[in-house]
Amino acid sequence: MPLWLVMTRPRDAASMETERKRRVLLVDDSPAFRGLMQWYLGTLPEIEIVAEATDGEQAIAEVERLQPDVVLMDVRMPKMDGLEATRRIRASRECPRILLLTNHATAIPAGLAAEAGADELLDKAELADLLPAAIAKGPMRMRGAAKS
């Protein structure tokens, strides 16, 4: 088959889905942690950080505006913590994958995170080992789809 034909042939939706990066919203009140996560996630070619937020209120607004695939959100933040922000994001019918992050995973019961609507509760000390797989789980959001 000629190369020009291969290059112009339409791709199926499944192959296009695997090529698209996972869009991530990073939410943490620590500039140092956000900077470290920007660097680390920048080394993963399948991930694109679409925005940062410093508290739960900003996270809710950014989820509505950007419709990310994944929200990486600290549990403890000023103004609104990650648990309450997760509850409100879920109540608004937004459906990104929400990964709550904490410095002390044992200090916050996983059941409490699950009740808020989080998909996972991850200890920040273990992120390098767990984060790529945690982000990759679950379906990617369709861009431009109308809410039902």
MIDOSE-1310 file (N, C-alpha, C; in nm, 2 decimals, decimal comma, always signed):
residues 148
mplw	+0,08/-0,12/+0,00/+0,00/+0,00/+0,00/+0,09/+0,12/+0,00; +0,06/+0,22/-0,09/+0,14/+0,34/-0,09/+0,14/+0,42/+0,04; +0,25/+0,48/+0,08/+0,27/+0,55/+0,20/+0,16/+0,66/+0,21; +0,14/+0,74/+0,10/+0,04/+0,85/+0,11/-0,10/+0,80/+0,15
lvmt	-0,13/+0,67/+0,10/-0,26/+0,62/+0,14/-0,27/+0,58/+0,28; -0,16/+0,53/+0,34/-0,16/+0,49/+0,48/-0,17/+0,62/+0,56; -0,10/+0,73/+0,52/-0,10/+0,85/+0,60/-0,23/+0,92/+0,59; -0,31/+0,90/+0,49/-0,44/+0,98/+0,48/-0,56/+0,89/+0,52
rprd	-0,54/+0,76/+0,55/-0,65/+0,68/+0,59/-0,70/+0,72/+0,73; -0,83/+0,74/+0,74/-0,89/+0,77/+0,87/-0,86/+0,67/+0,98; -0,83/+0,71/+1,10/-0,80/+0,62/+1,21/-0,93/+0,59/+1,28; -0,94/+0,47/+1,34/-1,06/+0,44/+1,42/-1,05/+0,51/+1,55
aasm	-1,16/+0,52/+1,62/-1,17/+0,59/+1,75/-1,08/+0,53/+1,85; -1,07/+0,40/+1,85/-0,99/+0,33/+1,95/-0,84/+0,36/+1,94; -0,79/+0,37/+1,82/-0,65/+0,41/+1,80/-0,62/+0,55/+1,84; -0,72/+0,64/+1,81/-0,70/+0,78/+1,84/-0,71/+0,80/+1,99
eter	-0,79/+0,72/+2,06/-0,80/+0,73/+2,21/-0,67/+0,69/+2,27; -0,60/+0,59/+2,22/-0,47/+0,55/+2,28/-0,36/+0,65/+2,26; -0,37/+0,73/+2,16/-0,27/+0,83/+2,13/-0,29/+0,96/+2,21; -0,41/+0,99/+2,25/-0,43/+1,11/+2,32/-0,38/+1,10/+2,46
krrv	-0,32/+1,21/+2,51/-0,26/+1,22/+2,65/-0,38/+1,23/+2,75; -0,35/+1,18/+2,87/-0,45/+1,20/+2,98/-0,43/+1,34/+3,03; -0,54/+1,41/+3,04/-0,53/+1,55/+3,08/-0,55/+1,55/+3,23; -0,45/+1,61/+3,30/-0,45/+1,61/+3,45/-0,46/+1,75/+3,50
llvd	-0,54/+1,76/+3,61/-0,55/+1,89/+3,69/-0,47/+1,86/+3,82; -0,38/+1,94/+3,85/-0,30/+1,92/+3,97/-0,34/+2,02/+4,08; -0,38/+1,97/+4,20/-0,44/+2,06/+4,30/-0,36/+2,03/+4,43; -0,29/+2,14/+4,48/-0,21/+2,13/+4,60/-0,18/+2,27/+4,64
dspa	-0,18/+2,30/+4,77/-0,15/+2,43/+4,82/+0,00/+2,46/+4,83; +0,09/+2,35/+4,81/+0,23/+2,37/+4,82/+0,29/+2,39/+4,69; +0,35/+2,51/+4,67/+0,42/+2,54/+4,54/+0,53/+2,44/+4,51; +0,60/+2,40/+4,62/+0,72/+2,31/+4,60/+0,67/+2,18/+4,55
frgl	+0,56/+2,13/+4,61/+0,50/+2,00/+4,56/+0,45/+2,01/+4,42; +0,38/+2,12/+4,39/+0,33/+2,13/+4,25/+0,45/+2,13/+4,15; +0,55/+2,20/+4,19/+0,67/+2,21/+4,10/+0,73/+2,07/+4,08; +0,74/+2,00/+4,19/+0,80/+1,86/+4,18/+0,71/+1,77/+4,09
mqwy	+0,58/+1,79/+4,11/+0,48/+1,70/+4,03/+0,49/+1,75/+3,88; +0,50/+1,88/+3,86/+0,51/+1,93/+3,72/+0,63/+1,86/+3,65; +0,75/+1,86/+3,72/+0,87/+1,80/+3,67/+0,84/+1,65/+3,65; +0,80/+1,58/+3,75/+0,78/+1,43/+3,74/+0,68/+1,39/+3,63
lgtl	+0,56/+1,45/+3,63/+0,46/+1,42/+3,53/+0,51/+1,46/+3,39; +0,59/+1,56/+3,38/+0,65/+1,60/+3,25/+0,74/+1,49/+3,19; +0,79/+1,40/+3,27/+0,87/+1,29/+3,22/+0,78/+1,18/+3,16; +0,65/+1,18/+3,19/+0,56/+1,08/+3,14/+0,49/+1,12/+3,01
peie	+0,53/+1,06/+2,90/+0,48/+1,12/+2,77/+0,32/+1,10/+2,75; +0,26/+1,02/+2,83/+0,12/+1,00/+2,81/+0,03/+1,09/+2,90; +0,10/+1,19/+2,97/+0,03/+1,28/+3,06/+0,05/+1,42/+3,02; -0,06/+1,50/+3,03/-0,05/+1,65/+3,00/-0,11/+1,72/+3,12
ivae	-0,04/+1,80/+3,19/-0,10/+1,88/+3,30/-0,17/+2,00/+3,23; -0,30/+2,01/+3,25/-0,37/+2,12/+3,19/-0,39/+2,24/+3,27; -0,37/+2,23/+3,41/-0,38/+2,34/+3,50/-0,34/+2,30/+3,64; -0,32/+2,40/+3,72/-0,29/+2,38/+3,86/-0,39/+2,46/+3,94
atdg	-0,42/+2,42/+4,06/-0,51/+2,49/+4,15/-0,45/+2,48/+4,29; -0,48/+2,58/+4,38/-0,42/+2,57/+4,51/-0,52/+2,54/+4,62; -0,65/+2,52/+4,59/-0,74/+2,49/+4,69/-0,86/+2,42/+4,62; -0,95/+2,37/+4,70/-1,07/+2,30/+4,65/-1,16/+2,38/+4,57
eqai	-1,18/+2,51/+4,61/-1,27/+2,60/+4,53/-1,22/+2,62/+4,39; -1,09/+2,64/+4,38/-1,03/+2,65/+4,24/-1,04/+2,52/+4,16; -1,02/+2,41/+4,23/-1,03/+2,28/+4,17/-1,17/+2,26/+4,10; -1,27/+2,29/+4,17/-1,41/+2,28/+4,12/-1,42/+2,36/+3,99
aeve	-1,38/+2,49/+4,00/-1,39/+2,58/+3,88/-1,31/+2,52/+3,76; -1,19/+2,47/+3,79/-1,11/+2,42/+3,68/-1,16/+2,29/+3,62; -1,22/+2,21/+3,70/-1,28/+2,08/+3,65/-1,40/+2,12/+3,56; -1,48/+2,22/+3,60/-1,59/+2,26/+3,51/-1,54/+2,32/+3,38
rlqp	-1,44/+2,40/+3,39/-1,38/+2,47/+3,28/-1,31/+2,38/+3,18; -1,22/+2,30/+3,23/-1,13/+2,22/+3,15/-1,17/+2,07/+3,13; -1,25/+2,02/+3,21/-1,30/+1,88/+3,20/-1,18/+1,78/+3,18; -1,09/+1,78/+3,29/-0,97/+1,69/+3,28/-1,01/+1,55/+3,29
dvvl	-0,92/+1,46/+3,25/-0,95/+1,31/+3,27/-0,92/+1,27/+3,41; -0,82/+1,34/+3,48/-0,78/+1,30/+3,61/-0,76/+1,43/+3,69; -0,80/+1,42/+3,82/-0,77/+1,53/+3,92/-0,68/+1,47/+4,02; -0,56/+1,52/+4,04/-0,47/+1,48/+4,15/-0,48/+1,59/+4,25
mdvr	-0,54/+1,56/+4,37/-0,58/+1,66/+4,47/-0,53/+1,62/+4,61; -0,47/+1,72/+4,67/-0,43/+1,71/+4,81/-0,55/+1,70/+4,90; -0,54/+1,63/+5,01/-0,66/+1,62/+5,10/-0,66/+1,75/+5,18; -0,55/+1,79/+5,24/-0,55/+1,91/+5,33/-0,51/+2,03/+5,26
mpkm	-0,60/+2,13/+5,24/-0,57/+2,25/+5,18/-0,66/+2,36/+5,24; -0,62/+2,49/+5,23/-0,70/+2,60/+5,28/-0,83/+2,62/+5,20; -0,92/+2,70/+5,25/-1,05/+2,73/+5,20/-1,14/+2,61/+5,18; -1,10/+2,51/+5,11/-1,18/+2,39/+5,09/-1,09/+2,27/+5,08
dgle	-1,11/+2,17/+5,16/-1,01/+2,06/+5,15/-1,05/+1,97/+5,03; -0,97/+1,87/+5,01/-0,98/+1,78/+4,89/-1,11/+1,69/+4,91; -1,14/+1,65/+5,03/-1,26/+1,57/+5,05/-1,39/+1,64/+5,01; -1,40/+1,76/+5,05/-1,52/+1,84/+5,02/-1,52/+1,88/+4,87
atrr	-1,41/+1,91/+4,82/-1,40/+1,94/+4,67/-1,44/+1,82/+4,59; -1,40/+1,70/+4,63/-1,43/+1,58/+4,57/-1,58/+1,55/+4,57; -1,65/+1,57/+4,69/-1,79/+1,56/+4,70/-1,86/+1,65/+4,60; -1,82/+1,78/+4,60/-1,89/+1,87/+4,51/-1,87/+1,84/+4,36
iras	-1,75/+1,80/+4,33/-1,72/+1,76/+4,19/-1,82/+1,65/+4,15; -1,83/+1,55/+4,23/-1,92/+1,43/+4,20/-2,06/+1,48/+4,20; -2,10/+1,57/+4,29/-2,24/+1,62/+4,29/-2,28/+1,70/+4,16; -2,18/+1,76/+4,10/-2,20/+1,84/+3,98/-2,20/+1,75/+3,85
recp	-2,20/+1,62/+3,87/-2,20/+1,53/+3,75/-2,07/+1,53/+3,67; -1,97/+1,60/+3,72/-1,84/+1,59/+3,65/-1,78/+1,46/+3,68; -1,71/+1,40/+3,58/-1,67/+1,26/+3,60/-1,52/+1,23/+3,58; -1,43/+1,32/+3,62/-1,29/+1,29/+3,61/-1,26/+1,18/+3,71
rill	-1,15/+1,11/+3,69/-1,09/+1,02/+3,79/-1,03/+1,11/+3,90; -1,06/+1,09/+4,02/-1,01/+1,18/+4,13/-0,92/+1,09/+4,22; -0,79/+1,13/+4,22/-0,69/+1,07/+4,31/-0,66/+1,17/+4,42; -0,70/+1,13/+4,54/-0,66/+1,21/+4,66/-0,52/+1,18/+4,71
ltnh	-0,45/+1,28/+4,74/-0,31/+1,27/+4,78/-0,29/+1,31/+4,93; -0,21/+1,24/+5,00/-0,19/+1,28/+5,14/-0,05/+1,24/+5,18; +0,00/+1,32/+5,28/+0,13/+1,29/+5,34/+0,13/+1,17/+5,43; +0,01/+1,14/+5,48/+0,00/+1,03/+5,57/-0,13/+0,95/+5,54
atai	-0,12/+0,85/+5,45/-0,24/+0,78/+5,41/-0,31/+0,71/+5,52; -0,23/+0,67/+5,63/-0,30/+0,61/+5,74/-0,38/+0,71/+5,83; -0,35/+0,84/+5,82/-0,42/+0,94/+5,90/-0,56/+0,96/+5,84; -0,59/+0,93/+5,72/-0,72/+0,94/+5,66/-0,77/+0,81/+5,62
pagl	-0,88/+0,76/+5,67/-0,93/+0,63/+5,63/-0,97/+0,63/+5,48; -0,93/+0,52/+5,42/-0,96/+0,51/+5,27/-1,11/+0,51/+5,25; -1,19/+0,46/+5,35/-1,33/+0,46/+5,34/-1,39/+0,60/+5,33; -1,32/+0,69/+5,41/-1,37/+0,83/+5,40/-1,34/+0,90/+5,27
aaea	-1,23/+0,86/+5,21/-1,20/+0,91/+5,07/-1,30/+0,85/+4,97; -1,33/+0,73/+4,99/-1,42/+0,66/+4,89/-1,56/+0,72/+4,91; -1,60/+0,74/+5,03/-1,74/+0,80/+5,06/-1,75/+0,94/+4,99; -1,64/+1,02/+4,99/-1,64/+1,15/+4,92/-1,65/+1,14/+4,77
gade	-1,61/+1,02/+4,72/-1,62/+1,00/+4,58/-1,48/+0,98/+4,51; -1,38/+0,98/+4,59/-1,24/+0,96/+4,53/-1,23/+0,82/+4,47; -1,15/+0,81/+4,37/-1,12/+0,68/+4,31/-1,01/+0,61/+4,38; -0,92/+0,69/+4,43/-0,81/+0,63/+4,51/-0,75/+0,73/+4,61
lldk	-0,69/+0,68/+4,72/-0,62/+0,76/+4,81/-0,48/+0,72/+4,81; -0,39/+0,81/+4,77/-0,25/+0,77/+4,76/-0,16/+0,85/+4,85; -0,06/+0,78/+4,91/+0,04/+0,85/+5,00/+0,14/+0,92/+4,91; +0,17/+1,04/+4,93/+0,27/+1,12/+4,85/+0,40/+1,05/+4,85
aela	+0,44/+0,98/+4,95/+0,57/+0,92/+4,96/+0,58/+0,80/+4,86; +0,47/+0,75/+4,81/+0,47/+0,64/+4,72/+0,43/+0,67/+4,58; +0,42/+0,80/+4,55/+0,37/+0,84/+4,42/+0,45/+0,79/+4,30; +0,58/+0,80/+4,31/+0,67/+0,76/+4,20/+0,63/+0,62/+4,16
dllp	+0,60/+0,53/+4,25/+0,57/+0,39/+4,22/+0,43/+0,37/+4,17; +0,33/+0,45/+4,23/+0,19/+0,42/+4,21/+0,12/+0,51/+4,11; +0,17/+0,63/+4,09/+0,10/+0,73/+4,01/+0,07/+0,70/+3,87; +0,17/+0,65/+3,79/+0,14/+0,63/+3,65/+0,03/+0,53/+3,63
aaia	+0,03/+0,42/+3,70/-0,08/+0,32/+3,69/-0,21/+0,38/+3,74; -0,21/+0,45/+3,85/-0,33/+0,51/+3,90/-0,40/+0,61/+3,80; -0,32/+0,69/+3,73/-0,37/+0,78/+3,63/-0,42/+0,71/+3,51; -0,36/+0,60/+3,47/-0,40/+0,53/+3,35/-0,53/+0,45/+3,37
kgpm	-0,57/+0,42/+3,49/-0,69/+0,34/+3,51/-0,81/+0,43/+3,47; -0,92/+0,36/+3,43/-1,04/+0,43/+3,40/-1,05/+0,49/+3,26; -1,17/+0,51/+3,21/-1,18/+0,57/+3,08/-1,14/+0,72/+3,07; -1,11/+0,76/+2,95/-1,07/+0,89/+2,92/-1,20/+0,97/+2,89
rmrg	-1,21/+1,09/+2,92/-1,33/+1,17/+2,89/-1,34/+1,20/+2,74; -1,46/+1,21/+2,68/-1,48/+1,25/+2,55/-1,48/+1,40/+2,54; -1,40/+1,46/+2,46/-1,40/+1,61/+2,45/-1,53/+1,65/+2,37; -1,59/+1,76/+2,42/-1,70/+1,82/+2,34/-1,83/+1,74/+2,36
aaks	-1,83/+1,64/+2,44/-1,96/+1,56/+2,46/-2,05/+1,64/+2,55; -2,18/+1,64/+2,52/-2,27/+1,71/+2,60/-2,30/+1,63/+2,73; -2,33/+1,71/+2,84/-2,36/+1,64/+2,97/-2,50/+1,59/+2,96; -2,53/+1,47/+3,02/-2,66/+1,42/+3,02/-2,74/+1,45/+3,14
